[in-house]
Amino acid sequence: MGHSSLVEDPGLSRLPPWPQLLEERETRLQALRRALVEGEQSGVAGPLDLEKIKKQARESAGLPPS
């Protein structure tokens, strides 16, 4: 067998170039940071009624009440 090179790997040749991958990653991280700040600034969510949440989930799934 001959020498194997990463460049010759057909799977790797279909990947976008590194700068594009890094730019996409940074774009996703910025969006995540903005969403986190929005969530923090939206205030306190208040108490959660877990029984109500479970009931609504069962109803939306078409399941009988527990």
RAWODA-V368737 format. One record per residue. N is the residue number from 0. RES is the residue in one small letter. SS is DSSP state (hx for helix, st for strand, lp for the rest). PHI is phi as a letter, one per 30 degrees, with the letter a starting at -180 (NA if undefined). PSI is psi in whole degrees, 0 to 359 (999 if undefined). Layout:
# RAWODA-V368737
[[N	RES	SS	PHI	PSI] [N	RES	SS	PHI	PSI]]
This chain:
# RAWODA-V368737
[[0	m	lp	NA	148] [1	g	lp	d	178] [2	h	lp	d	132] [3	s	lp	c	134] [4	s	lp	b	144] [5	l	hx	d	328] [6	v	hx	d	330] [7	e	hx	d	351] [8	d	lp	d	119] [9	p	hx	d	329] [10	g	hx	d	320] [11	l	hx	d	332] [12	s	hx	d	342] [13	r	lp	d	354] [14	l	lp	d	146] [15	p	lp	d	159] [16	p	lp	d	153] [17	w	hx	e	313] [18	p	hx	e	322] [19	q	hx	d	318] [20	l	hx	d	317] [21	l	hx	d	321] [22	e	hx	d	317] [23	e	hx	d	319] [24	r	hx	d	316] [25	e	hx	d	322] [26	t	hx	d	316] [27	r	hx	d	321] [28	l	hx	d	320] [29	q	hx	d	319] [30	a	hx	d	320] [31	l	hx	d	317] [32	r	hx	d	317] [33	r	hx	d	318] [34	a	hx	d	321] [35	l	hx	d	317] [36	v	hx	d	317] [37	e	hx	e	316] [38	g	hx	d	317] [39	e	hx	d	323] [40	q	hx	d	347] [41	s	lp	d	349] [42	g	lp	j	186] [43	v	lp	d	136] [44	a	lp	d	334] [45	g	lp	j	177] [46	p	lp	d	148] [47	l	lp	c	133] [48	d	lp	c	92] [49	l	hx	d	326] [50	e	hx	d	319] [51	k	hx	d	318] [52	i	hx	d	315] [53	k	hx	d	319] [54	k	hx	d	314] [55	q	hx	d	320] [56	a	hx	d	318] [57	r	hx	d	317] [58	e	hx	d	315] [59	s	hx	d	335] [60	a	hx	d	354] [61	g	lp	i	25] [62	l	lp	c	153] [63	p	lp	d	156] [64	p	lp	d	150] [65	s	lp	d	999]]
